[in-house]
């Protein structure tokens, strides 16, 4: 039976070291058992090693995210899936909402998850530049739509790999009822529950919250600024209400280029600072039609000139 969180178990392994190894293709793998780019230019999906399954095995899957609110860094959506027959074992590991745990505890639980033979996980890591581009494009693609598509894509990715998912628990994005209806239309054969605070109610969602939070924190810790700048990392939590984050944004604003691409330019905090302190910019697309003038380019004297054949060979 799938139940709610019991009291967290206090016995967890020590956190792994932060060392990393590099494979022959140049991909960095942390001791946490996942690839990690030092500069996140594009979004990516990663799926862990799958548990060995029998045709009769059914799975419970949880969904959560990390980094939805911050003005900087990636937004990570994660799923954790577990054999339904072992769900009580997962519950006893001690998973809880990642926001309520220390960094050491999250890392320890994430490492423990890698050792479980009856579960797996996957993430969709959305690069800050792609978040900005999606939200600032002419045809708006808002944060809820990004979240819904990331969730649906991850569930489909897991199912496509042969995992028979029968129950899904989701920490809500937007109104729970409408989100649940949307997911149920996409996955009519799966029992879906969308709830507020699901990361505190269901261990499988708690595990997913850790699978989202740890990779996001790793990206921020390992971020290499491709702009070639020596940028201080005292940007705090990244939330617009964090005084350290606000101070970092003010101190690292370039009047012409704005910010490094770790920043989400579509956030109101960022756009206001740029409007108040950066060099003014007049965008052609924003100008009224009656203020636009078009000039016919001067015709080149080489155009329409007859081709002269040479007979000097």
C-alpha positions in Angstrom: 0.0 0.0 0.0 1.2 3.5 -0.8 1.2 5.6 2.3 2.4 8.9 3.7 5.7 9.7 5.3 6.6 8.0 8.5 9.0 9.7 10.9 12.4 10.1 9.2 15.0 7.5 10.1 18.1 9.0 11.7 20.5 6.3 10.3 21.9 7.4 7.0 25.4 6.9 5.4 28.0 9.6 5.5 27.9 12.1 2.6 30.2 11.1 -0.4 33.1 13.3 -1.3 32.7 16.1 -3.9 35.5 14.6 -6.1 34.6 14.1 -9.8 35.9 11.8 -12.6 35.9 12.5 -16.3 35.1 9.9 -19.0 36.8 9.6 -22.4 34.2 12.0 -23.9 35.0 14.7 -21.4 31.8 14.4 -19.4 32.2 15.0 -15.7 30.7 12.5 -13.3 30.4 13.3 -9.7 30.7 10.8 -6.9 26.9 11.1 -6.7 26.7 9.0 -9.8 25.4 11.5 -12.3 26.9 13.6 -15.1 27.5 17.2 -14.4 28.4 20.0 -16.8 30.4 22.9 -15.4 28.5 25.2 -17.8 24.9 24.6 -18.4 24.3 26.1 -21.9 21.5 23.7 -22.8 18.8 21.8 -21.0 19.2 18.0 -20.7 17.5 14.9 -19.4 19.3 12.2 -17.4 17.9 8.8 -16.4 19.7 6.7 -13.7 20.4 3.0 -14.0 17.1 1.1 -14.0 16.3 -1.6 -11.4 16.0 -5.2 -12.7 12.3 -5.9 -13.3 10.0 -8.8 -13.9 6.9 -8.5 -16.2 4.7 -8.5 -13.1 6.5 -5.6 -11.4 4.6 -2.4 -11.0 6.0 1.0 -10.0 5.0 4.0 -8.0 6.4 7.3 -9.3 6.8 10.7 -7.6 7.5 14.1 -9.2 8.9 17.3 -7.7 11.1 20.2 -8.7 13.9 22.5 -7.4 14.7 26.0 -8.4 11.4 27.2 -9.6 11.5 30.5 -7.8 15.2 31.7 -7.9 16.4 34.3 -10.3 19.5 32.3 -11.2 20.6 28.8 -12.0 18.7 25.9 -13.6 15.3 24.6 -12.7 15.4 20.9 -12.2 12.4 18.5 -12.4 12.8 15.0 -11.1 11.0 11.8 -10.9 11.8 8.9 -8.5 10.2 5.5 -9.2 10.1 2.5 -6.9 8.7 -1.0 -7.2 5.3 -1.0 -5.5 6.2 -4.2 -3.6 9.2 -2.4 -2.0 7.5 1.0 -1.2 7.5 0.4 2.5 11.2 -0.1 2.4 11.6 3.2 0.6 9.5 4.8 3.3 11.8 3.6 6.0 14.9 5.2 4.4 14.0 8.6 5.8 13.2 10.7 2.8 11.6 14.1 3.6 10.9 17.4 1.8 14.4 18.5 0.6 13.8 22.0 1.8 13.6 20.8 5.4 16.9 18.9 5.2 20.5 20.1 5.5 22.8 19.9 2.5 24.7 17.0 4.2 21.4 15.1 4.8 20.2 15.6 1.2 23.5 14.4 -0.2 23.5 11.4 2.1 20.0 10.4 1.1 20.8 10.9 -2.6 23.8 8.6 -2.2 21.7 6.1 -0.4 19.2 6.2 -3.3 21.9 5.0 -5.7 22.3 1.8 -3.7 18.7 0.7 -3.7 18.0 -2.2 -6.1 14.3 -1.5 -6.4 14.2 2.1 -7.5 15.5 4.6 -10.0 15.3 8.3 -10.9 15.5 10.8 -13.7 15.8 14.5 -14.1 15.1 17.2 -16.6 17.5 20.1 -16.0 16.3 23.3 -17.6 19.1 25.8 -18.4 18.6 29.4 -17.2 19.1 30.7 -20.8 16.4 28.4 -22.2 14.0 29.4 -19.4 14.6 33.1 -20.3 14.2 32.4 -24.0 11.0 30.5 -23.5 9.4 33.2 -21.3 10.6 36.2 -23.4 9.7 34.9 -26.9 6.9 36.4 -28.8 4.6 33.4 -28.3 4.8 33.3 -24.5 5.7 29.9 -22.9 5.2 30.4 -19.2 6.7 28.7 -16.2 3.7 26.5 -15.6 3.8 25.2 -19.2 7.5 24.5 -18.9 6.9 22.6 -15.7 4.0 20.6 -17.1 6.0 19.6 -20.2 9.0 18.6 -18.2 6.9 16.4 -15.9 5.1 14.8 -18.8 8.3 14.2 -20.7 10.0 12.6 -17.7 7.1 10.2 -17.1 7.0 9.3 -20.8 10.8 8.7 -20.7 10.5 6.3 -17.8 7.6 4.4 -19.3 9.4 4.2 -22.7 12.2 2.3 -20.9 9.9 -0.5 -19.8 9.0 0.7 -16.3 5.3 -0.2 -15.7 4.1 2.8 -13.8 0.7 2.4 -12.1 0.6 5.2 -9.6 2.0 8.8 -9.9 2.2 11.4 -7.1 2.9 15.0 -8.0 3.7 18.1 -6.0 1.4 20.6 -7.6 2.3 23.4 -10.0 -0.8 25.6 -10.1 -4.3 24.5 -9.1 -4.1 20.7 -8.2 -7.5 19.7 -9.8 -6.8 21.2 -13.3 -3.2 19.9 -13.3 -4.4 16.4 -12.3 -7.0 16.4 -15.1 -4.3 17.4 -17.6 -2.0 14.6 -16.5 -4.8 12.1 -16.4 -5.7 12.9 -20.0 -2.1 12.2 -21.1 -1.8 9.0 -18.9 -5.4 7.6 -18.7 -4.2 4.1 -17.5 -2.3 5.5 -14.5 -3.7 6.5 -11.1 -2.6 10.1 -10.6 -2.6 12.2 -7.5 -1.7 15.8 -7.6 -1.5 17.5 -4.2 -0.1 20.5 -2.4 2.8 19.7 -0.1 3.1 16.2 -1.7 6.8 16.3 -1.0 5.9 16.2 2.7 3.1 13.7 2.4 4.4 10.9 0.1 7.9 9.4 0.5 8.2 8.8 -3.3 7.7 12.6 -3.9 10.2 13.4 -1.0 12.7 11.2 -2.8 12.0 13.1 -6.1 12.5 16.4 -4.3 16.0 15.3 -3.2 16.8 14.0 -6.8 15.9 17.6 -8.0 17.6 19.6 -5.3 21.0 17.9 -5.1 21.7 18.2 -8.9 20.7 21.8 -8.9 23.0 22.6 -6.0 25.8 20.7 -7.7 25.3 22.8 -10.9 25.5 26.0 -8.9 28.6 24.9 -6.9 30.5 23.8 -10.1 29.3 26.6 -12.4 32.0 27.9 -14.7 31.3 31.4 -16.1 31.9 31.1 -19.8 32.0 34.9 -20.1 35.6 34.7 -18.8 34.8 36.7 -15.7 36.0 36.3 -12.2 32.5 36.4 -10.7 32.0 36.0 -6.9 29.8 33.2 -5.8 28.2 34.9 -2.9 24.8 35.0 -4.6 22.9 33.5 -1.7 20.0 31.3 -2.3 19.1 32.9 -5.6 15.6 33.8 -4.5 14.6 37.4 -5.3 13.8 38.1 -1.6 17.3 37.0 -0.4 19.3 40.2 0.5 22.5 38.4 -0.6 21.0 37.6 -4.0 19.8 41.2 -4.5 23.2 42.6 -3.5 25.0 40.2 -5.9 22.7 41.3 -8.7 23.4 45.0 -8.1 27.1 44.5 -7.7 27.5 42.3 -10.9 25.4 44.2 -13.4 27.2 45.3 -16.5 25.6 48.4 -18.1 25.9 46.9 -21.6 25.9 43.2 -21.3 23.7 42.8 -18.3 24.5 39.5 -16.5 26.3 36.2 -17.0 24.0 33.5 -18.4 23.5 31.9 -15.0 20.8 34.6 -14.6 17.2 34.2 -15.7 16.6 37.4 -17.6 12.9 36.9 -17.7 12.5 37.4 -13.9 11.0 40.7 -12.8 13.8 41.3 -10.3 16.3 41.1 -13.2 14.3 43.1 -15.7 13.7 46.0 -13.2 17.4 46.2 -12.3 18.4 46.3 -16.0 15.7 48.9 -16.7 16.9 51.1 -13.8 20.7 50.7 -14.2 21.7 49.4 -17.6 22.2 51.4 -20.8 18.8 52.2 -22.4 17.9 50.1 -25.4 15.2 50.8 -28.1 14.0 47.6 -29.6 12.7 47.8 -33.2 10.0 45.2 -32.4 8.6 47.5 -29.6 8.3 50.7 -31.7 4.9 51.8 -33.1 4.6 51.2 -36.8 4.2 54.9 -37.6 7.7 55.6 -36.2 9.4 53.1 -38.4 11.0 54.1 -41.7 12.4 51.8 -44.3 14.9 52.9 -46.8 15.5 51.0 -50.1 19.1 50.0 -50.1 21.2 51.5 -52.9 21.4 49.2 -55.9 24.9 47.9 -56.5 26.5 49.0 -59.9 27.3 45.3 -60.4 23.7 44.2 -60.5 22.1 43.3 -63.8 25.4 43.8 -65.6 25.6 41.5 -68.7 28.0 38.7 -68.4 31.1 39.3 -70.5 32.8 36.2 -71.8 36.6 36.2 -72.3 38.2 34.8 -75.4 41.8 35.3 -74.3 42.5 31.7 -73.4 
